[in-house]
Amino acid sequence: MVVTEKCDVYSFGVLALETLMGKHPCELLVSLSALSSKNIMLSDILDPRLSLSSDRRIAKDIVFAATIASACLRSNPKFR
């Protein structure tokens, strides 16, 4: 395996998801790489210990972080 910038981007995505989930996202990574991956709700993967307030800014920040993290895990990342 050759270490490139792509490895760093992927590692960042895994670390960001691990922070949001409160555990290593191994099962999520497997399901994301599967050809028949289904839609996954963010509320289903977030760490239940997170204190999600009713502040919309915090919710937007969490969604943004999850979006960036999942984009880092794609083989051809594109941010929309």
N, CA, C and O atoms as a Tinker XYZ file with bonds, in Angstrom:
   320  protein
     1  N      0.844000   -1.178000    0.000000    73     2
     2  CA     0.000000    0.000000    0.000000    64     1     3
     3  C      0.884000    1.235000    0.000000    63     2     4     5
     4  O      1.821000    1.334000    0.792000    81     3
     5  N      0.592000    2.161000   -0.875000    73     3     6
     6  CA     1.338000    3.406000   -0.969000    64     5     7
     7  C      0.606000    4.473000   -0.175000    63     6     8     9
     8  O     -0.601000    4.653000   -0.338000    81     7
     9  N      1.322000    5.175000    0.677000    73     7    10
    10  CA     0.730000    6.236000    1.483000    64     9    11
    11  C      0.659000    7.498000    0.638000    63    10    12    13
    12  O      1.670000    7.976000    0.124000    81    11
    13  N     -0.560000    8.034000    0.503000    73    11    14
    14  CA    -0.779000    9.257000   -0.264000    64    13    15
    15  C     -1.682000   10.182000    0.533000    63    14    16    17
    16  O     -2.085000    9.872000    1.654000    81    15
    17  N     -1.990000   11.318000   -0.063000    73    15    18
    18  CA    -2.921000   12.260000    0.572000    64    17    19
    19  C     -4.303000   11.629000    0.720000    63    18    20    21
    20  O     -5.047000   11.972000    1.638000    81    19
    21  N     -4.645000   10.716000   -0.175000    73    19    22
    22  CA    -5.940000   10.049000   -0.100000    64    21    23
    23  C     -6.067000    9.245000    1.191000    63    22    24    25
    24  O     -7.156000    9.160000    1.759000    81    23
    25  N     -4.981000    8.659000    1.656000    73    23    26
    26  CA    -4.991000    7.917000    2.921000    64    25    27
    27  C     -5.308000    8.855000    4.083000    63    26    28    29
    28  O     -6.067000    8.505000    4.986000    81    27
    29  N     -4.720000   10.049000    4.048000    73    27    30
    30  CA    -4.973000   11.033000    5.096000    64    29    31
    31  C     -6.430000   11.483000    5.097000    63    30    32    33
    32  O     -7.037000   11.642000    6.157000    81    31
    33  N     -6.984000   11.685000    3.916000    73    31    34
    34  CA    -8.376000   12.120000    3.806000    64    33    35
    35  C     -9.300000   11.035000    4.339000    63    34    36    37
    36  O    -10.233000   11.322000    5.088000    81    35
    37  N     -9.043000    9.793000    3.954000    73    35    38
    38  CA    -9.859000    8.675000    4.432000    64    37    39
    39  C     -9.755000    8.555000    5.954000    63    38    40    41
    40  O    -10.761000    8.373000    6.640000    81    39
    41  N     -8.531000    8.658000    6.473000    73    39    42
    42  CA    -8.330000    8.553000    7.924000    64    41    43
    43  C     -9.055000    9.670000    8.663000    63    42    44    45
    44  O     -9.617000    9.450000    9.736000    81    43
    45  N     -9.041000   10.860000    8.089000    73    43    46
    46  CA    -9.785000   11.971000    8.702000    64    45    47
    47  C    -11.271000   11.652000    8.753000    63    46    48    49
    48  O    -11.922000   11.898000    9.768000    81    47
    49  N    -11.811000   11.108000    7.674000    73    47    50
    50  CA   -13.223000   10.756000    7.645000    64    49    51
    51  C    -13.581000    9.722000    8.694000    63    50    52    53
    52  O    -14.611000    9.834000    9.359000    81    51
    53  N    -12.730000    8.713000    8.842000    73    51    54
    54  CA   -12.971000    7.675000    9.856000    64    53    55
    55  C    -12.913000    8.285000   11.254000    63    54    56    57
    56  O    -13.763000    7.988000   12.094000    81    55
    57  N    -11.925000    9.129000   11.509000    73    55    58
    58  CA   -11.795000    9.770000   12.815000    64    57    59
    59  C    -12.983000   10.681000   13.123000    63    58    60    61
    60  O    -13.483000   10.695000   14.248000    81    59
    61  N    -13.428000   11.432000   12.133000    73    59    62
    62  CA   -14.581000   12.313000   12.332000    64    61    63
    63  C    -15.829000   11.503000   12.648000    63    62    64    65
    64  O    -16.590000   11.860000   13.547000    81    63
    65  N    -16.047000   10.409000   11.912000    73    63    66
    66  CA   -17.200000    9.549000   12.200000    64    65    67
    67  C    -17.083000    8.901000   13.571000    63    66    68    69
    68  O    -18.074000    8.768000   14.288000    81    67
    69  N    -15.884000    8.504000   13.928000    73    67    70
    70  CA   -15.672000    7.903000   15.246000    64    69    71
    71  C    -16.028000    8.895000   16.346000    63    70    72    73
    72  O    -16.605000    8.516000   17.365000    81    71
    73  N    -15.690000   10.147000   16.145000    73    71    74
    74  CA   -16.026000   11.182000   17.118000    64    73    75
    75  C    -17.533000   11.379000   17.202000    63    74    76    77
    76  O    -18.077000   11.507000   18.298000    81    75
    77  N    -18.207000   11.405000   16.072000    73    75    78
    78  CA   -19.654000   11.598000   16.058000    64    77    79
    79  C    -20.416000   10.388000   16.593000    63    78    80    81
    80  O    -21.467000   10.531000   17.216000    81    79
    81  N    -19.871000    9.189000   16.342000    73    79    82
    82  CA   -20.558000    7.961000   16.739000    64    81    83
    83  C    -20.212000    7.504000   18.153000    63    82    84    85
    84  O    -20.990000    6.793000   18.789000    81    83
    85  N    -19.049000    7.912000   18.639000    73    83    86
    86  CA   -18.626000    7.472000   19.959000    64    85    87
    87  C    -18.006000    6.090000   19.954000    63    86    88    89
    88  O    -17.748000    5.527000   21.018000    81    87
    89  N    -17.763000    5.538000   18.787000    73    87    90
    90  CA   -17.138000    4.228000   18.640000    64    89    91
    91  C    -16.576000    4.136000   17.226000    63    90    92    93
    92  O    -16.873000    4.968000   16.369000    81    91
    93  N    -15.764000    3.115000   16.999000    73    91    94
    94  CA   -15.200000    2.934000   15.654000    64    93    95
    95  C    -16.321000    2.561000   14.687000    63    94    96    97
    96  O    -17.135000    1.688000   14.988000    81    95
    97  N    -16.367000    3.211000   13.544000    73    95    98
    98  CA   -17.483000    2.981000   12.609000    64    97    99
    99  C    -17.283000    1.781000   11.693000    63    98   100   101
   100  O    -17.597000    1.862000   10.506000    81    99
   101  N    -16.768000    0.669000   12.212000    73    99   102
   102  CA   -16.443000   -0.476000   11.349000    64   101   103
   103  C    -17.664000   -0.997000   10.600000    63   102   104   105
   104  O    -17.578000   -1.211000    9.391000    81   103
   105  N    -18.798000   -1.209000   11.269000    73   103   106
   106  CA   -19.985000   -1.729000   10.596000    64   105   107
   107  C    -20.523000   -0.728000    9.575000    63   106   108   109
   108  O    -20.986000   -1.113000    8.501000    81   107
   109  N    -20.459000    0.545000    9.915000    73   107   110
   110  CA   -20.920000    1.581000    8.998000    64   109   111
   111  C    -20.050000    1.613000    7.746000    63   110   112   113
   112  O    -20.557000    1.762000    6.635000    81   111
   113  N    -18.743000    1.473000    7.929000    73   111   114
   114  CA   -17.831000    1.483000    6.789000    64   113   115
   115  C    -18.111000    0.310000    5.857000    63   114   116   117
   116  O    -18.056000    0.457000    4.636000    81   115
   117  N    -18.410000   -0.848000    6.427000    73   115   118
   118  CA   -18.721000   -2.020000    5.611000    64   117   119
   119  C    -20.009000   -1.788000    4.840000    63   118   120   121
   120  O    -20.086000   -2.104000    3.653000    81   119
   121  N    -21.018000   -1.240000    5.501000    73   119   122
   122  CA   -22.293000   -1.028000    4.811000    64   121   123
   123  C    -22.181000    0.075000    3.764000    63   122   124   125
   124  O    -22.868000    0.024000    2.744000    81   123
   125  N    -21.334000    1.065000    3.996000    73   123   126
   126  CA   -21.143000    2.124000    2.999000    64   125   127
   127  C    -20.406000    1.614000    1.767000    63   126   128   129
   128  O    -20.628000    2.100000    0.658000    81   127
   129  N    -19.535000    0.640000    1.964000    73   127   130
   130  CA   -18.776000    0.110000    0.830000    64   129   131
   131  C    -19.556000   -0.942000    0.049000    63   130   132   133
   132  O    -19.186000   -1.282000   -1.074000    81   131
   133  N    -20.622000   -1.453000    0.631000    73   131   134
   134  CA   -21.428000   -2.469000   -0.057000    64   133   135
   135  C    -22.169000   -1.838000   -1.229000    63   134   136   137
   136  O    -22.567000   -0.674000   -1.182000    81   135
   137  N    -22.343000   -2.623000   -2.268000    73   135   138
   138  CA   -23.036000   -2.117000   -3.450000    64   137   139
   139  C    -24.499000   -1.810000   -3.170000    63   138   140   141
   140  O    -25.075000   -0.901000   -3.767000    81   139
   141  N    -25.089000   -2.557000   -2.273000    73   139   142
   142  CA   -26.509000   -2.378000   -1.976000    64   141   143
   143  C    -26.708000   -1.575000   -0.689000    63   142   144   145
   144  O    -27.610000   -1.871000    0.096000    81   143
   145  N    -25.873000   -0.566000   -0.473000    73   143   146
   146  CA   -26.009000    0.206000    0.757000    64   145   147
   147  C    -27.308000    0.995000    0.736000    63   146   148   149
   148  O    -27.671000    1.604000   -0.271000    81   147
   149  N    -27.989000    0.972000    1.855000    73   147   150
   150  CA   -29.256000    1.684000    1.974000    64   149   151
   151  C    -29.005000    3.044000    2.597000    63   150   152   153
   152  O    -27.912000    3.330000    3.086000    81   151
   153  N    -30.018000    3.864000    2.573000    73   151   154
   154  CA   -29.902000    5.167000    3.212000    64   153   155
   155  C    -29.807000    4.990000    4.718000    63   154   156   157
   156  O    -30.560000    4.220000    5.314000    81   155
   157  N    -28.879000    5.707000    5.322000    73   155   158
   158  CA   -28.657000    5.608000    6.752000    64   157   159
   159  C    -28.987000    6.962000    7.375000    63   158   160   161
   160  O    -28.477000    7.995000    6.941000    81   159
   161  N    -29.823000    6.947000    8.370000    73   159   162
   162  CA   -30.219000    8.183000    9.040000    64   161   163
   163  C    -29.113000    8.601000   10.010000    63   162   164   165
   164  O    -28.568000    7.772000   10.739000    81   163
   165  N    -28.792000    9.884000   10.010000    73   163   166
   166  CA   -27.759000   10.400000   10.893000    64   165   167
   167  C    -28.124000   10.170000   12.351000    63   166   168   169
   168  O    -27.255000    9.869000   13.170000    81   167
   169  N    -29.386000   10.307000   12.678000    73   167   170
   170  CA   -29.812000   10.109000   14.059000    64   169   171
   171  C    -29.576000    8.678000   14.532000    63   170   172   173
   172  O    -29.467000    8.435000   15.734000    81   171
   173  N    -29.496000    7.731000   13.604000    73   171   174
   174  CA   -29.264000    6.330000   13.964000    64   173   175
   175  C    -27.806000    6.039000   14.293000    63   174   176   177
   176  O    -27.512000    5.064000   14.985000    81   175
   177  N    -26.891000    6.872000   13.807000    73   175   178
   178  CA   -25.475000    6.588000   14.037000    64   177   179
   179  C    -24.825000    7.523000   15.049000    63   178   180   181
   180  O    -23.718000    7.244000   15.510000    81   179
   181  N    -25.481000    8.625000   15.407000    73   179   182
   182  CA   -24.876000    9.555000   16.358000    64   181   183
   183  C    -24.772000    8.934000   17.741000    63   182   184   185
   184  O    -25.612000    8.132000   18.150000    81   183
   185  N    -23.728000    9.324000   18.444000    73   183   186
   186  CA   -23.520000    8.868000   19.814000    64   185   187
   187  C    -24.684000    9.351000   20.678000    63   186   188   189
   188  O    -24.943000   10.553000   20.736000    81   187
   189  N    -25.387000    8.446000   21.345000    73   187   190
   190  CA   -26.524000    8.864000   22.168000    64   189   191
   191  C    -26.109000    9.727000   23.358000    63   190   192   193
   192  O    -26.950000   10.376000   23.980000    81   191
   193  N    -24.814000    9.734000   23.675000    73   191   194
   194  CA   -24.352000   10.570000   24.784000    64   193   195
   195  C    -24.206000   12.037000   24.395000    63   194   196   197
   196  O    -24.010000   12.894000   25.256000    81   195
   197  N    -24.301000   12.328000   23.091000    73   195   198
   198  CA   -24.223000   13.719000   22.663000    64   197   199
   199  C    -25.455000   14.461000   23.167000    63   198   200   201
   200  O    -26.581000   13.978000   23.050000    81   199
   201  N    -25.223000   15.621000   23.720000    73   199   202
   202  CA   -26.358000   16.424000   24.183000    64   201   203
   203  C    -26.770000   17.340000   23.032000    63   202   204   205
   204  O    -26.225000   18.429000   22.851000    81   203
   205  N    -27.730000   16.874000   22.276000    73   203   206
   206  CA   -28.203000   17.633000   21.134000    64   205   207
   207  C    -29.246000   18.636000   21.597000    63   206   208   209
   208  O    -30.384000   18.282000   21.906000    81   207
   209  N    -28.840000   19.867000   21.636000    73   207   210
   210  CA   -29.763000   20.901000   22.068000    64   209   211
   211  C    -30.689000   21.274000   20.917000    63   210   212   213
   212  O    -30.559000   20.768000   19.803000    81   211
   213  N    -31.607000   22.154000   21.207000    73   211   214
   214  CA   -32.537000   22.591000   20.167000    64   213   215
   215  C    -31.944000   23.722000   19.329000    63   214   216   217
   216  O    -32.639000   24.300000   18.494000    81   215
   217  N    -30.682000   24.038000   19.541000    73   215   218
   218  CA   -30.009000   25.089000   18.787000    64   217   219
   219  C    -29.767000   24.612000   17.360000    63   218   220   221
   220  O    -29.064000   23.626000   17.139000    81   219
   221  N    -30.342000   25.302000   16.411000    73   219   222
   222  CA   -30.229000   24.908000   14.999000    64   221   223
   223  C    -28.794000   24.997000   14.496000    63   222   224   225
   224  O    -28.395000   24.220000   13.627000    81   223
   225  N    -28.011000   25.936000   15.030000    73   223   226
   226  CA   -26.622000   26.071000   14.594000    64   225   227
   227  C    -25.821000   24.832000   14.938000    63   226   228   229
   228  O    -25.011000   24.369000   14.135000    81   227
   229  N    -26.041000   24.293000   16.128000    73   227   230
   230  CA   -25.329000   23.077000   16.528000    64   229   231
   231  C    -25.745000   21.914000   15.644000    63   230   232   233
   232  O    -24.899000   21.135000   15.204000    81   231
   233  N    -27.031000   21.790000   15.381000    73   231   234
   234  CA   -27.514000   20.714000   14.516000    64   233   235
   235  C    -26.925000   20.847000   13.116000    63   234   236   237
   236  O    -26.529000   19.845000   12.520000    81   235
   237  N    -26.861000   22.056000   12.583000    73   235   238
   238  CA   -26.277000   22.268000   11.253000    64   237   239
   239  C    -24.799000   21.907000   11.251000    63   238   240   241
   240  O    -24.306000   21.325000   10.285000    81   239
   241  N    -24.084000   22.248000   12.328000    73   239   242
   242  CA   -22.661000   21.914000   12.421000    64   241   243
   243  C    -22.444000   20.405000   12.443000    63   242   244   245
   244  O    -21.514000   19.902000   11.812000    81   243
   245  N    -23.289000   19.687000   13.156000    73   243   246
   246  CA   -23.171000   18.226000   13.216000    64   245   247
   247  C    -23.451000   17.609000   11.849000    63   246   248   249
   248  O    -22.737000   16.705000   11.415000    81   247
   249  N    -24.475000   18.090000   11.180000    73   247   250
   250  CA   -24.790000   17.591000    9.835000    64   249   251
   251  C    -23.645000   17.903000    8.880000    63   250   252   253
   252  O    -23.279000   17.061000    8.059000    81   251
   253  N    -23.079000   19.095000    8.976000    73   251   254
   254  CA   -21.963000   19.480000    8.111000    64   253   255
   255  C    -20.759000   18.569000    8.351000    63   254   256   257
   256  O    -20.134000   18.099000    7.401000    81   255
   257  N    -20.436000   18.321000    9.626000    73   255   258
   258  CA   -19.299000   17.450000    9.957000    64   257   259
   259  C    -19.529000   16.037000    9.438000    63   258   260   261
   260  O    -18.601000   15.412000    8.923000    81   259
   261  N    -20.739000   15.528000    9.563000    73   259   262
   262  CA   -21.054000   14.185000    9.063000    64   261   263
   263  C    -20.981000   14.136000    7.540000    63   262   264   265
   264  O    -20.551000   13.134000    6.970000    81   263
   265  N    -21.397000   15.207000    6.887000    73   263   266
   266  CA   -21.333000   15.273000    5.426000    64   265   267
   267  C    -19.890000   15.255000    4.947000    63   266   268   269
   268  O    -19.547000   14.536000    4.009000    81   267
   269  N    -19.051000   16.045000    5.593000    73   267   270
   270  CA   -17.629000   16.079000    5.237000    64   269   271
   271  C    -16.998000   14.707000    5.494000    63   270   272   273
   272  O    -16.245000   14.202000    4.661000    81   271
   273  N    -17.304000   14.109000    6.638000    73   271   274
   274  CA   -16.729000   12.805000    6.977000    64   273   275
   275  C    -17.124000   11.748000    5.955000    63   274   276   277
   276  O    -16.284000   10.967000    5.510000    81   275
   277  N    -18.396000   11.723000    5.583000    73   275   278
   278  CA   -18.819000   10.706000    4.615000    64   277   279
   279  C    -18.227000   10.968000    3.229000    63   278   280   281
   280  O    -17.960000   10.027000    2.483000    81   279
   281  N    -18.023000   12.231000    2.884000    73   279   282
   282  CA   -17.386000   12.542000    1.597000    64   281   283
   283  C    -15.942000   12.057000    1.580000    63   282   284   285
   284  O    -15.433000   11.661000    0.532000    81   283
   285  N    -15.287000   12.085000    2.721000    73   283   286
   286  CA   -13.895000   11.624000    2.811000    64   285   287
   287  C    -13.773000   10.116000    2.620000    63   286   288   289
   288  O    -12.693000    9.619000    2.299000    81   287
   289  N    -14.852000    9.393000    2.810000    73   287   290
   290  CA   -14.816000    7.936000    2.712000    64   289   291
   291  C    -15.137000    7.428000    1.317000    63   290   292   293
   292  O    -14.974000    6.239000    1.039000    81   291
   293  N    -15.582000    8.291000    0.455000    73   291   294
   294  CA   -15.919000    7.884000   -0.913000    64   293   295
   295  C    -14.664000    7.667000   -1.729000    63   294   296   297
   296  O    -13.639000    8.312000   -1.507000    81   295
   297  N    -14.758000    6.750000   -2.677000    73   295   298
   298  CA   -13.600000    6.503000   -3.541000    64   297   299
   299  C    -13.366000    7.666000   -4.494000    63   298   300   301
   300  O    -12.235000    7.905000   -4.916000    81   299
   301  N    -14.422000    8.387000   -4.835000    73   299   302
   302  CA   -14.311000    9.563000   -5.679000    64   301   303
   303  C    -15.033000   10.710000   -4.983000    63   302   304   305
   304  O    -16.155000   11.043000   -5.362000    81   303
   305  N    -14.409000   11.331000   -3.961000    73   303   306
   306  CA   -15.121000   12.310000   -3.148000    64   305   307
   307  C    -15.486000   13.577000   -3.922000    63   306   308   309
   308  O    -14.671000   14.147000   -4.647000    81   307
   309  N    -16.714000   13.988000   -3.745000    73   307   310
   310  CA   -17.197000   15.248000   -4.298000    64   309   311
   311  C    -18.086000   15.878000   -3.245000    63   310   312   313
   312  O    -19.006000   15.234000   -2.741000    81   311
   313  N    -17.824000   17.110000   -2.914000    73   311   314
   314  CA   -18.643000   17.799000   -1.919000    64   313   315
   315  C    -19.734000   18.550000   -2.634000    63   314   316   317
   316  O    -19.463000   19.304000   -3.568000    81   315
   317  N    -20.962000   18.353000   -2.208000    73   315   318
   318  CA   -22.095000   19.022000   -2.851000    64   317   319
   319  C    -22.658000   20.076000   -1.955000    63   318   320
   320  O    -23.621000   20.750000   -2.323000    81   319
